[in-house]
């Protein structure tokens, strides 16, 4: 007789019966009510999209800047063969990938009892969150640059970060799906 007790898993129910004259007992998954699944999906979607704002701010702070000189109507790069634009894309991809990993693990931990709507919301929210991060990050410093261009006094200015390869936005939902799948497989094997 065992003295340890663990609470029953609300996502599973014990089914018993008789097959070929032999009694059996097994656990079967229980599908959550559709209303709860949709509610969890909506929460996942909106929280993921809102997470794009701090990720965009973080990206704009961490990414290297490209410097330009504005004289009259001419805008010239300070370093003609620099890799600032490529580095900004790499920093963006890294930022959204890490955010996607965190979102995927959190969605699994908090919403794994829900159905497939959470996974769909995580992917759709990840694409929109990456777009929000890209837009927010680009707008940081843009008003100051516009004002400086109006004065065009020949000083060196830093361009706001901008994603040159919008394909990098796929990093967030891809990382979310990888993290969710990994967490699900880890749970099943233990």
N, C-alpha and C positions, 0 to 999 in steps of 0.2 A: 504494500500500500504506500502510495506516494503522499507526502505531506505538502508538496509545493502545489500552488494553485496559480493559474494565470487567467486573466480575464478573457472572455471569449472575444474572438475577432468579429466586429460587427459586419465585416465584409464577407463573412462566410457563415453558412448555417449547416448544421449536422442533419443529414438525411439518413434515415434507416429504413430497412425493409427486409424482404425475404426474396432471394433469387435461387431457384432450383432447390428449394427446401432448406437453404442455408441463410441464416440471418446475416445482414451486413450493415455497416455504418460507415458513411463517408462525408467529407466536407465538400460543399459546393459553394461557389461564389454567389453573392447576392448582389443584384444590380441595384444601384441607388435609384430613388424616385427621379423621374425626369426633371421635375421642378428643382430638386436639389442639385442635379448635375448642371443644369443651365445656370443656376445661381453661382455655383462654384466657377463655371466657365467665364461668366461675366466679371466676377471679381478678379480672376486671373488675368483676363484681357486688360481691364482698366488699370490694375496695379502695374502690369508689365509696361503698358504705354506710358504711365506716369514716371516709371523708372528711367525713361529715356531722357528726361530733363537733367537729373544730376549726372548721368553718364555723358551727356553732351557738354555740360559745364566742365566736368573733369577732363574730357578730351581736349577742350579748348585751352585748358591750363597746362596740360602736360605736353601737347604736341609742339614740335619745333615750328617756328614761324619763318616765313619767307619775307625778306626785306626788299623794299622798292624805294626808288627816288622819284618824286613827282615834280616835274618842272613844266609849268604851263599845262598843256594838254598831253604831254608825254609821260608815260609811266615806264620806268626802266628797272630791271632786276639789278640788285646790288651784286649778287653772285650769279652770273649767267648760267653756270653749269652745276648749280647746287641740287641737292636731292631733297629739298624741303617739302615739295609737293608729294613726293613718294613717301617720305617719312610721316607726313600728316595722315595719309591713307593707312599706313601701317599702324599708327597709333590708334586711329579710329577702329580698324579691324580688331586690334587687340582689346580695346575698351569694350566693344559690343560683344566680342566673344566671351570675355570674362563675365560680363553682365548676363549673357545668355546662360552660361554654366550655372551661375548663382540662381537665376530665375528657374531653370529646369529642376535643380535640386529642391528649391523651396516649393515649387508647384507639386513635385512628387511627394514631398514630406507632408504638405498641408492638404493636398487635393487628391492623393492616391486612392482614397475611398470613393471618389467620384468616377464618373464614366468618361467616355472619350471626348466629351465637350471641353474638358480642361486641356487636353492635349492640343486640340484644334485652336482653342483660345490662346494657348501659349505660343503657338507658331504664328498666328495672325497678329497677336499683340507684339511679338518679337520684331516682325517686319515694320510695324508702325512705330514701335519704340526706337528702332534704329533710325527711322526717318526723323523722328522728333529729336533724337540726339544729334543727328547731322545738322538739322535746322538750327537748334539752340546753339550748338558749338560754332556755327558759322556766324551767327548774329553777335556773338561776344566780340566786342571791339569794332564792329562794322560802323556804328555811328561816329566814333572818333575818327576813323579813317576817312569817312565821307567828308567830315568837317575839315580835316587836314588837306584833303584833295582840293577843296574849295579855296583854301588859302594858297596852295601850291607854291610853297616857299623854298623848294629845293632840299628839304630835309629828308632824312631816311625814315620810312614808316614800315611797320610790320603789317602784313596782310592778315586778315582773320583766317583761321584754318578753314579749309574747304575740302570736301571729298571730291577727288578727281575721278575716282572709280566707284560709281554708285553700287557696283556689284558687291562691295564690301558690306552692304547692309544685310546680306544673307547670313553674315556671321552670327548675329543674335539668334534667329530662329534655329539655325543649324546647331549651335552650341546648346540651346535649350532642349532640343530633341535628343541630342547625344546624352546630356546629363539625365534627362528623364528616363531614357531607355536604360542607361547604365544603372541608375538607382533601382529601377524595376527589376532588372536581372539580378542585381545583388540581393534584393529582398527575397526573390524566389529561391535563390540558391541557399539561403540561410535557414 
